[in-house]
Amino acid sequence: MCGIFAYLNYNVERERRYILEVLLNGLRRLEYRGYDSSGIAIDSDLDAVEVSLKEAPYESAFPLVFRQEGKIESLVGSVYAEVDAMDLNLEKPFSVHAGIAHTRWATHGVPSPRNSHPQSSGAWNEFIVVHNGIITNYEVLKETLIRNGFNFESETDTEVIPKLAKFVFDKAHEAGQTVTFSQVVFEVMRQLEGAYALIFKSPHYPNELIACKRGSTLILGVKELTDISNSGALFHDVKALTTNGQPKELFFSSDLCAIVEHTKNYLAIEDSEVVHIKDGCVSVLKFDYDKEKPASVQRALSVLEMEVEQIKKGNYDHFMQKEIHEQPHSLTTTMRGRLKHNSVLLGGLKEHMKTIRHSRRIVFIGCGTSYNAALAARPILEELSSIPVTMEIASDLLDRQGPIYREDTAVFVSQSGETADTLLALEYALENGALCVGITNTVGSTLARKTHCGIHINAGCEIGVASTKAYTSQIVVMVMMALAIGADRISTQARREDIINGLSDLPNQVSEVLKLDREMKDLAESLINLESLLVFGRGYNYATALEGALKVKEVALMHSEGMLAGEMKHGPLALVDETLPIIVVATRDSCFSKQQSVIQQLHARKGRLIVLCSKGDAQSVCPGRSCRIIEVPQVADCLQPVVNIIPLQLLAYHLTVLRGYNVDQPRNLAKSVTTQ
């Protein structure tokens, strides 16, 4: 779960300082994917290494690699310090230059400069690589390379990749063969097992870049620097880039958010595709283990529907704060064009709706917050469709090899669309013949491409590691999915109309809840020194309890547990005393009277209660105001989890800030869990 970025300018003059800033800023946009170390690679000046080049195995510029432990700004400071020390000319212009960059979330080896990327083949940096993913057979490859005279400096699995590239190159050279950059990369890919996105740079092939992927996200961004108003086909076909020779800037990135400020024209690279940039030309080749020569692939560019403002904090102090307060807008965009005259239109499911309605069961599969969102939507889907709905945590499904049948509809929920366990579960479900539906926030993601059909939640870019607006939009999308599946049932017509009316007004209700910001900060101040928090919910709001506790846990670094209130007397009641804060979600739904009973029992045991209830219910849930009350608007029961989670998101945010932690970059976590 790292971030990789690359920038190549062709036939357009850019100073070295500009190139550095593009690379470093690309890493800033990707820092949510990993922030324990980072690095970049650019070209030196030929005259700066003139003496050394007499011994170098190539005649092009020597690649400079800068690596540093810590946040991106640590790298920025060290890069400019090193540049000054070596008297490197930052004003030198390049008409063509290829640079690569990486921000790391450690998997193999502790955070340190030697374990940071780019990783090198050794002396002279003949091959350097940035990598997102895990190479599962790296130990075997490492042993083979050591036997062939290679020395390893890092603890990473990545280091075998550039060394393997040099091994392939040297063998060909010794045999008197000329080998192309793409041929080297193809041979390396034949040896690698695991999930990866890779970008290669080599002075043997100056001003070229090669990218490839298997399982991890990789995006190509294209910016033409000429007037294209009369050449509409130019951005339709990537192949057109191989023929025009026009000035252009090309980008590789792990995420669209790092290229949106440069261009909106992009290509989501598919698994086993190799993208080779040479002389300003882009070649897309398909790697196949069974074929010696790769096939050329014709791909179309897409246009990114994202604005630069979405990746900036604006007037907010943190991205998490911004994204919490963006929820009225994200919910509006999620529903836009989908609610029509008391009906729901989901074009992504239209062709498969008959199959879904005749499913033996619907299986929701996800991890973390996405799993919780599906759990919140399960009751309404069961009610409106009368189809059994089961829940699966992706990793547990894989561990058990749980049964998935051809008659099942498997719904995969993932904000990024790249969650490793969810994607592995998707492969498992496809192998077993189930209809696979994807629900994701990321256009062009692996989940979006590999499922049979799906729904884009359209919540906008989410940069804070702790998911907030994606969670509420996921719930709304799954409620709309339930409405669409049950649209053929006359008996539920009135119920569906009430929910649709509630959806239309939901953004306004969420705006009302956000006015609790100051109140939740006050509550956070009263909890700042405590070590634990319990959240009780049931029915629709069992998911609210789980998600609220998860938010506090992942950003405020405070122990918190979400619990099913119906299980209170089967163990958790033993924890209750006058010091442990307990949040009880008790808004109006079919479980309301049961939650009133839970509150009474907790109160009888002197529990320190915080009750989240519907407006006007304070006296009925907590006579005498013996509890701390949080009042929220009442909406349709299946939509109440959207409203109820927001005070808990605000609580988690304020707890984190007051406790002095980084709310956007929690300890040990990163945004897109693309590795196991």
Helices and strands as residue ranges (DSSP letters): E 3-15, H 16-30, G 31-33, E 37-43, G 46-49, G 52-54, E 63-69, H 72-85, E 93-104, G 113-115, E 119-120, G 123-125, E 128-135, H 138-147, H 160-174, H 181-191, E 194-201, E 209-214, E 219-224, G 232-235, G 238-242, E 248-253, G 256-258, E 265-268, E 273-278, E 281-286, E 295-296, E 302-303, G 308-311, H 319-325, H 327-335, E 339-340, E 343-344, G 350-352, H 353-357, E 361-366, H 368-385, E 389-393, H 394-400, E 408-414, H 420-431, E 435-440, H 446-450, E 453-456, H 469-485, G 486-488, G 490-492, H 493-513, G 514-516, H 517-527, E 532-537, G 539-541, H 542-556, E 559-564, G 565-567, G 572-575, E 581-586, H 592-604, E 608-614, H 618-621, G 623-625, E 628-632, G 637-639, H 640-658
